[in-house]
Amino acid sequence: ILGPAYNHTMETPASFILVGIPGLQSSHLWLAISLSTMYIIALLGNTLIVTAIWMNFTLHKPMYCFLCVLAAVDMGMASSVVPKMVTIFCSGDSSISFNACFTQMFFVHLATAIETGLLLAMAFDRYVAICKPLHYESILRPQVMLGMSVTIAIRAIIAITPLSWMVSHLPFCGSNVVLHSYCEHLALARLACADPMPSSLYSLIGSSIMVGSDVAFIAAFYFLILRAVFGLSSKNAQLKALSTCGSHMGVMALYYLPGMASIYVAWLGQDVVPLHTQVLLSDLYLIIPATLNPIIYSMRTKRLLEGIWSYLKPFLFHHSNLGS
């Protein structure tokens, strides 16, 4: 079926070689420093958010619980790719085993699918809080939140598992050099000896449907929110509501714009967009939201900032007292 050109071997490669960012090898050290800095900020910021929400009972509200899960997913996604990227850029250790590569691919795509569901859940939370404030506690009960979280996870698993299965079961009988800095599914599929179009189409259509439907619902919720906000008589109430929603909209822009751009740019191919631009955009998409989300939410959400400060204050003052 594959033809004579592919009959020389059908053995699965023991490992793949990740080249980093093709054409930017001279900048790998600076990229490693930048990625390491952003990764440390992402870990510290998201750990602070998770800990502050977990330790502060007043933050055990639906919005903060969803934010806590988003922070945990951000850390997981960044941790699945950035350490290996930094290793490639610094030491040139670019080998990754077959199983580890497809495990990385699965968890990266799973995390992105979960994140879009969480952003939709957070938009619904803001809609209920602003448009139906008297029913907020009765609508977003703990059982409902748990059900929403489980549904988001199941949806993501159902969407990503077929893609991972299709790519991992392609015959790899040629080069094992992946022109990317992590195991991105299109870069892997292009190494296959069979036609990668089915998995590529599934990825494009599936991500477009999932993200498109989520964005449509988010836009509908925010249309209703803005209509309710501008109907308020108090300017202070309007500003408070807009400030809370502003942080969420900023995070959505960070997630959706580069995410969808990286998908469609990869589909256009290097004849339209240079390969190093495709890979760099894909890399930054995985780390920039995780880095900036904690900053945006903590600076724009007063109660969260107060929760983080109340958690840090005993440590800071304890150490300052010891020093004096």
C-alpha positions as a printed Julia matrix, in Angstrom:
324×3 Matrix{Float64}:
   0.0    0.0    0.0
   2.79   2.38   0.93
   4.7    1.66  -2.28
   8.27   0.55  -3.0
   9.85   3.68  -1.56
   8.75   2.7    1.93
   9.56  -1.0    1.85
  13.12  -0.69   3.19
  12.04  -0.71   6.83
   8.88  -0.44   8.84
  10.5   -0.49  12.27
   9.29   2.06  14.78
  12.15   4.44  15.68
  13.45   4.05  19.24
  13.69   7.82  19.56
  13.24  11.12  17.79
  15.66  14.03  17.47
  14.21  17.46  18.25
  16.21  20.15  16.43
  14.93  23.11  18.48
  14.1   26.11  16.3
  15.41  25.51  12.77
  17.46  28.44  11.49
  17.85  30.04  14.92
  20.52  27.74  16.36
  22.8   30.74  16.98
  20.13  32.21  19.29
  19.45  29.02  21.25
  21.34  30.22  24.36
  19.32  33.44  24.57
  16.13  31.5   23.96
  17.07  29.11  26.77
  17.63  32.03  29.16
  14.32  33.67  28.14
  12.36  30.42  28.43
  13.93  29.59  31.79
  13.04  33.03  33.15
   9.43  32.79  31.94
   9.16  29.23  33.25
  10.35  30.23  36.74
   7.91  33.16  36.77
   5.11  30.84  35.62
   5.87  28.27  38.32
   6.16  30.85  41.11
   3.11  32.86  40.03
   0.8   29.9   39.49
   2.0   28.16  42.67
   1.21  31.33  44.62
  -2.28  31.47  43.1
  -3.03  27.8   43.82
  -1.67  28.03  47.38
  -3.39  31.34  48.19
  -6.77  30.06  46.98
  -6.32  26.7   48.71
  -5.29  28.26  52.05
  -7.73  31.18  52.12
 -11.27  30.05  52.88
 -12.76  33.35  51.65
 -11.48  32.51  48.15
 -13.32  29.19  48.01
 -15.7   30.6   45.4
 -16.43  29.21  41.92
 -14.41  31.87  40.07
 -11.3   31.27  42.17
 -11.7   27.5   42.06
 -11.74  27.59  38.25
  -8.75  29.92  38.35
  -6.94  27.49  40.65
  -7.52  24.63  38.18
  -6.39  26.87  35.27
  -3.17  27.7   37.14
  -2.5   24.0   37.78
  -3.1   23.15  34.1
  -0.81  26.01  33.03
   1.98  24.63  35.22
   1.45  21.13  33.88
   1.52  22.24  30.25
   4.63  24.4   30.68
   6.4   21.65  32.65
   5.71  19.1   29.91
   7.71  21.03  27.3
   9.92  23.82  28.7
  12.52  21.71  30.61
  13.21  19.65  27.49
  13.36  22.78  25.33
  15.91  24.38  27.64
  17.98  21.18  27.59
  17.98  21.22  23.78
  18.91  24.89  23.61
  21.65  24.67  26.27
  23.32  21.27  25.92
  22.1   20.0   22.57
  20.62  16.87  24.19
  17.82  16.64  21.65
  16.93  12.94  21.8
  13.52  11.89  23.11
  12.17   8.34  23.19
   9.24   7.3   21.0
   6.9    6.75  23.97
   8.0    9.93  25.76
   7.45  11.95  22.59
   3.86  10.82  22.1
   3.15  11.14  25.82
   4.35  14.73  25.64
   2.2   15.37  22.56
  -0.88  13.91  24.28
  -0.52  15.99  27.45
   0.22  19.24  25.59
  -2.94  18.9   23.49
  -4.96  17.65  26.46
  -3.95  20.72  28.48
  -4.92  23.11  25.67
  -8.31  21.4   25.3
  -8.93  21.62  29.06
  -7.93  25.29  29.12
 -10.47  26.33  26.5
 -13.17  24.53  28.5
 -12.08  26.29  31.68
 -12.23  29.69  29.99
 -15.81  28.92  28.94
 -16.67  27.85  32.5
 -15.16  31.07  33.86
 -17.2   33.15  31.41
 -20.36  31.33  32.57
 -19.36  32.05  36.18
 -19.07  35.79  35.44
 -22.4   35.72  33.6
 -24.19  34.19  36.59
 -22.4   36.49  39.08
 -23.34  39.68  37.21
 -26.64  38.82  35.5
 -28.14  36.54  38.16
 -26.41  37.56  41.41
 -29.26  36.47  43.69
 -29.11  32.93  42.3
 -25.3   32.67  42.15
 -24.88  30.32  45.11
 -27.82  28.12  44.1
 -26.72  27.79  40.45
 -22.98  27.26  40.97
 -23.2   24.73  43.77
 -20.15  22.53  44.49
 -21.84  19.59  42.74
 -22.42  21.69  39.62
 -18.82  22.89  39.61
 -17.56  19.33  39.98
 -19.8   18.23  37.13
 -18.53  21.06  34.91
 -14.91  20.19  35.69
 -15.42  16.5   34.96
 -17.25  17.32  31.71
 -14.39  19.58  30.61
 -11.83  16.83  31.31
 -13.88  14.11  29.57
 -14.48  16.32  26.53
 -10.76  17.0   26.25
  -9.85  13.31  26.53
 -12.46  12.31  23.93
 -11.21  14.99  21.53
  -7.46  14.35  21.93
  -7.27  10.55  22.21
  -8.16   9.84  18.53
  -5.56  12.38  17.35
  -2.85  10.84  19.5
  -3.81   7.34  18.34
  -3.78   8.33  14.65
  -0.37  10.01  14.8
   1.3    7.38  17.01
   0.1    4.58  14.68
   1.51   6.16  11.52
   4.42   4.21   9.99
   7.73   6.01  10.63
  10.22   4.44   8.26
  12.38   7.4    7.28
  14.03  10.26   9.12
  13.51  10.6   12.88
  14.55  14.28  12.95
  11.62  16.44  14.13
  11.84  20.02  12.87
  10.44  21.4   16.11
  11.46  21.97  19.73
   8.79  19.66  21.17
   6.67  16.78  19.87
   4.12  18.79  17.96
   1.73  16.52  16.08
   2.03  18.14  12.61
   5.83  18.02  12.78
   5.65  14.33  13.72
   3.01  13.47  11.14
   5.19  14.91   8.36
   7.83  12.27   9.13
   5.41   9.42   8.43
   5.65   7.2    5.37
   1.87   7.24   5.0
  -0.45  10.12   4.2
  -0.72  12.33   7.33
  -3.73  14.21   5.96
  -6.41  12.36   8.04
  -4.77  13.22  11.36
  -3.97  16.75  10.2
  -7.55  17.33   9.06
  -8.88  15.89  12.31
  -6.68  18.3   14.26
  -7.68  21.34  12.21
 -11.41  20.59  12.1
 -11.56  19.37  15.71
  -9.72  22.36  17.15
 -11.75  24.77  15.01
 -15.05  23.26  16.18
 -14.02  23.09  19.85
 -12.49  26.55  20.03
 -15.08  28.07  17.71
 -18.02  26.82  19.78
 -16.36  27.85  23.05
 -15.61  31.34  21.72
 -19.18  31.68  20.44
 -20.62  30.82  23.88
 -18.06  33.1   25.61
 -19.0   35.96  23.27
 -22.7   35.38  24.01
 -22.07  35.42  27.78
 -20.04  38.62  27.55
 -22.65  40.29  25.37
 -25.21  39.6   28.11
 -22.72  40.7   30.79
 -21.96  44.02  29.07
 -25.64  44.68  28.5
 -26.31  44.1   32.21
 -23.27  46.13  33.34
 -24.16  49.22  31.3
 -27.68  48.97  32.66
 -26.4   49.49  36.22
 -27.09  52.9   37.73
 -23.91  53.02  39.83
 -20.65  53.91  38.04
 -18.64  52.19  40.77
 -20.57  48.97  40.26
 -19.97  49.23  36.51
 -16.22  49.7   36.98
 -15.99  46.84  39.47
 -17.79  44.45  37.14
 -15.74  45.52  34.12
 -12.49  45.19  36.07
 -13.29  41.62  37.1
 -14.24  40.69  33.54
 -11.29  42.57  32.06
  -8.75  40.16  33.53
 -10.64  37.21  32.08
 -10.86  38.81  28.64
  -7.13  39.55  28.73
  -6.34  35.92  29.5
  -8.69  34.76  26.72
  -6.87  36.99  24.23
  -3.52  35.54  25.38
  -4.83  32.01  24.92
  -6.98  32.1   21.79
  -5.13  34.54  19.51
  -1.65  32.95  19.5
  -3.14  29.46  19.85
  -5.28  29.62  16.74
  -2.58  31.59  14.91
  -0.04  28.8   15.55
  -2.5   26.15  14.26
  -3.34  27.93  11.01
   0.23  29.13  10.42
   1.45  25.52  10.69
  -1.21  24.48   8.19
  -0.12  27.14   5.69
   3.34  25.58   5.58
   6.82  27.08   5.32
   6.2   28.29   1.76
   4.0   31.0    3.29
   5.4   31.36   6.83
   9.09  30.55   7.58
   9.55  27.38   9.64
  11.42  29.14  12.47
   8.48  31.58  12.82
   6.03  28.67  13.05
   8.08  26.89  15.73
   8.77  30.05  17.73
   5.09  31.03  17.72
   4.12  27.52  18.83
   6.71  27.56  21.64
   5.72  30.98  22.94
   2.04  30.02  22.88
   2.74  27.27  25.43
   4.67  29.43  27.9
   3.48  33.06  27.6
  -0.11  32.51  28.87
   1.2   30.48  31.82
   3.63  33.3   32.63
   1.24  36.24  32.28
  -2.01  34.72  33.61
  -1.0   35.0   37.3
   0.18  38.58  36.79
  -3.03  39.62  35.04
  -5.35  37.97  37.55
  -3.45  39.1   40.65
  -3.18  42.7   39.47
  -6.77  42.95  38.24
  -8.52  40.97  40.99
  -8.27  42.71  44.36
  -9.45  39.77  46.5
  -6.93  37.43  44.91
  -4.12  39.95  45.44
  -5.17  40.3   49.08
  -5.23  36.5   49.42
  -1.7   36.18  48.0
  -0.46  38.96  50.29
  -2.08  37.4   53.36
  -0.33  34.13  52.5
   3.09  35.75  51.92
   3.01  38.26  54.79
   3.81  35.81  57.63
   6.82  34.45  55.73
   8.15  37.89  54.82
   7.76  39.36  58.3
   9.11  36.21  59.95
  12.3   36.4   57.92
  12.65  40.15  58.46
  12.3   39.63  62.24
  14.95  36.92  62.16
  17.27  39.23  60.26
  16.86  42.03  62.8
